[in-house]
Amino acid sequence: MDVNHAAWAFMLCALSPNISIAEDNPAYSASTSRLSIPYVDSSSQPGFFQNVVVEFFKDDLWRLVDFRTGVSVKVIANVELIKTESFPVQVFLKISGMNHAGCSEVGSANISILGNKFKVFLYYDPKSVPAADVACVGWVRPFTKTVPLPVYSLQLGRYEYEVNGIFRGEFTFAIDNRLP
C-alpha cells in the first residue's frame, strides 16, 4: 500500500463522524487492500452496521465488500446509573436483563452523543448471531453489562441517556467535568 492509500484509509476511519465508540479498532490489511471497521452508525442508531469491510478499488475509490446489521438486545430489565464521587466524575450504565437468544452472546454497547443526549445501543456479539436457517436452543440466562459513558470534559448541566430506545434517564454535573 502506498502513502496515498494509507491516507485515504486513515481519513475514512479517523475523520468519519459515523464511527461509534466501540471496543474494537478499525484495521487495514495491506495484503488484501481491505479496511475492516467493527461498527458504523446509522443516522438513528449507533453501531447499527457491524463488521463492515471496504476494499481499495482504484483511483482513490473504495467499494463495500461486506457488512452486517446489528441485532439489538431485546429484553433489558433494568438500567442503573452509577456516578462516581471522585473528580473528574465517571458515569456508568449498568444494564441487566435476560438473554432469550439461545446461541447469541451479549456483545458491545455503542454510544452516540448529540448535544446533551447519549444514545446507547446494546447489541448481540455479531460473531455469535447465527444464520437465519440455524435453530438454537431456547434457553434463557441473565446478563449484566456495565457501559462507561464518555463524560470527561463535559460542561456543567443536565444530560440525558437512552438505552436501546426504551430506557431513559438523566444526570447532572454541578461543575464542568474536567481537570483545571
C-alpha positions as CSV (number, residue, x, y, z in Angstrom):
1,M,0.0,0.0,0.0
2,D,1.4,3.4,-0.9
3,V,1.2,6.5,1.3
4,N,-1.8,7.8,-0.7
5,H,-3.9,4.6,0.0
6,A,-2.9,4.8,3.7
7,A,-4.0,8.4,3.9
8,W,-7.4,7.6,2.4
9,A,-7.8,4.6,4.9
10,F,-6.9,6.9,7.7
11,M,-9.4,9.6,6.6
12,L,-12.2,7.1,6.2
13,C,-11.7,5.8,9.7
14,A,-10.4,8.6,11.8
15,L,-12.2,11.5,10.3
16,S,-15.6,10.0,9.8
17,P,-18.1,11.2,12.4
18,N,-20.1,7.9,11.9
19,I,-17.7,5.5,13.6
20,S,-19.1,4.6,17.0
21,I,-17.2,4.4,20.3
22,A,-16.5,0.7,20.5
23,E,-14.2,-1.9,22.0
24,D,-12.5,-2.7,18.7
25,N,-10.5,-0.6,16.3
26,P,-10.5,-0.4,12.5
27,A,-7.8,-2.4,10.8
28,Y,-6.3,-2.2,7.4
29,S,-4.7,-5.2,5.6
30,A,-2.1,-4.2,3.1
31,S,-2.1,-7.7,1.6
32,T,-5.8,-7.6,0.7
33,S,-6.2,-3.8,0.5
34,R,-9.2,-4.2,2.8
35,L,-10.2,-2.0,5.7
36,S,-12.3,-3.7,8.4
37,I,-14.4,-1.4,10.6
38,P,-16.1,-3.1,13.6
39,Y,-19.0,-0.6,14.0
40,V,-20.5,2.3,12.0
41,D,-23.5,4.4,13.0
42,S,-26.7,4.8,11.0
43,S,-28.4,8.2,11.2
44,S,-30.7,7.0,14.0
45,Q,-28.8,4.2,15.8
46,P,-25.2,4.0,16.9
47,G,-23.3,0.8,15.8
48,F,-26.1,-0.4,13.5
49,F,-23.7,-1.5,10.8
50,Q,-21.2,-4.1,12.0
51,N,-18.2,-5.9,10.7
52,V,-18.0,-3.5,7.8
53,V,-15.3,-4.3,5.1
54,V,-14.3,-1.9,2.4
55,E,-11.7,-2.6,-0.3
56,F,-9.5,-0.2,-2.1
57,F,-10.7,-0.4,-5.7
58,K,-8.8,2.1,-7.9
59,D,-8.1,5.8,-8.4
60,D,-8.8,6.5,-4.7
61,L,-12.1,4.7,-4.7
62,W,-13.3,2.2,-2.1
63,R,-16.0,-0.4,-2.5
64,L,-18.2,-2.0,0.1
65,V,-17.4,-5.7,0.4
66,D,-19.4,-6.9,3.4
67,F,-21.4,-5.8,6.5
68,R,-24.0,-7.0,8.9
69,T,-26.8,-5.1,10.5
70,G,-26.7,-5.1,14.3
71,V,-29.2,-7.2,16.3
72,S,-30.0,-5.2,19.5
73,V,-30.6,-7.0,22.8
74,K,-34.4,-7.2,23.2
75,V,-35.0,-8.0,26.9
76,I,-33.5,-5.3,29.1
77,A,-35.0,-5.4,32.6
78,N,-33.1,-2.6,34.3
79,V,-30.7,0.3,33.7
80,E,-28.9,1.6,36.8
81,L,-26.9,4.9,36.6
82,I,-23.6,4.8,38.6
83,K,-21.9,8.1,39.1
84,T,-18.6,8.1,41.0
85,E,-17.8,10.6,43.7
86,S,-14.2,11.1,42.6
87,F,-13.2,14.0,40.3
88,P,-13.4,14.1,37.4
89,V,-16.7,12.2,37.7
90,Q,-17.1,8.9,35.8
91,V,-20.6,7.8,34.8
92,F,-21.6,4.2,34.0
93,L,-24.8,2.5,33.0
94,K,-25.3,-1.0,34.5
95,I,-27.6,-2.7,32.1
96,S,-29.2,-6.0,33.1
97,G,-31.8,-8.4,31.6
98,M,-32.4,-11.8,30.3
99,N,-30.8,-13.2,27.2
100,H,-33.5,-15.1,25.3
101,A,-31.4,-15.6,22.1
102,G,-30.1,-19.0,22.9
103,C,-27.0,-19.1,20.7
104,S,-26.2,-15.4,20.9
105,E,-24.0,-13.6,23.4
106,V,-24.4,-10.1,24.6
107,G,-21.7,-8.0,22.9
108,S,-20.8,-4.4,22.9
109,A,-22.6,-1.2,23.6
110,N,-22.3,1.6,21.0
111,I,-22.8,5.2,22.0
112,S,-23.5,8.4,20.2
113,I,-23.7,11.9,21.7
114,L,-25.8,14.6,20.3
115,G,-26.0,17.8,22.3
116,N,-26.8,16.7,25.9
117,K,-28.2,13.3,24.9
118,F,-26.4,9.9,25.0
119,K,-27.9,7.2,22.7
120,V,-26.7,3.8,23.8
121,F,-27.5,0.6,21.9
122,L,-26.6,-2.8,23.3
123,Y,-26.1,-5.5,20.7
124,Y,-25.6,-9.2,20.5
125,D,-22.0,-10.1,19.6
126,P,-22.1,-10.3,15.7
127,K,-19.8,-13.3,15.8
128,S,-22.4,-15.2,17.9
129,V,-25.5,-14.4,15.9
130,P,-26.4,-17.5,13.9
131,A,-27.6,-17.5,10.3
132,A,-31.3,-17.3,9.7
133,D,-31.6,-21.0,8.9
134,V,-29.9,-22.2,12.1
135,A,-32.1,-23.3,15.0
136,C,-30.9,-22.5,18.6
137,V,-31.9,-23.9,21.9
138,G,-34.3,-21.5,23.6
139,W,-32.6,-21.4,27.0
140,V,-32.7,-18.1,29.0
141,R,-29.9,-16.7,31.1
142,P,-29.4,-13.4,32.9
143,F,-26.8,-10.8,31.7
144,T,-25.2,-7.7,33.1
145,K,-23.2,-5.2,31.1
146,T,-21.6,-2.1,32.5
147,V,-21.1,0.7,30.0
148,P,-18.9,3.7,30.6
149,L,-20.2,6.9,29.2
150,P,-17.6,9.3,27.8
151,V,-18.2,12.2,30.2
152,Y,-14.8,13.7,30.7
153,S,-14.7,17.4,29.8
154,L,-18.5,17.8,29.7
155,Q,-19.7,21.2,30.9
156,L,-21.9,21.7,33.9
157,G,-25.6,20.9,33.1
158,R,-28.2,18.3,32.7
159,Y,-27.6,15.2,30.4
160,E,-30.0,12.6,29.2
161,Y,-29.4,9.0,28.2
162,E,-31.5,6.4,26.3
163,V,-30.7,2.7,26.1
164,N,-32.0,0.7,23.1
165,G,-34.7,3.3,22.5
166,I,-36.6,2.2,25.7
167,F,-34.9,3.1,29.0
168,R,-34.4,6.8,29.7
169,G,-32.8,8.7,32.5
170,E,-30.7,11.8,33.3
171,F,-27.9,13.0,35.4
172,T,-26.4,16.4,36.1
173,F,-23.0,18.0,36.6
174,A,-22.9,20.9,39.1
175,I,-19.5,22.0,37.7
176,D,-17.5,21.3,34.5
177,N,-16.2,17.7,34.5
178,R,-12.6,18.4,33.6
179,L,-9.3,18.9,35.5
180,P,-8.2,22.6,35.8
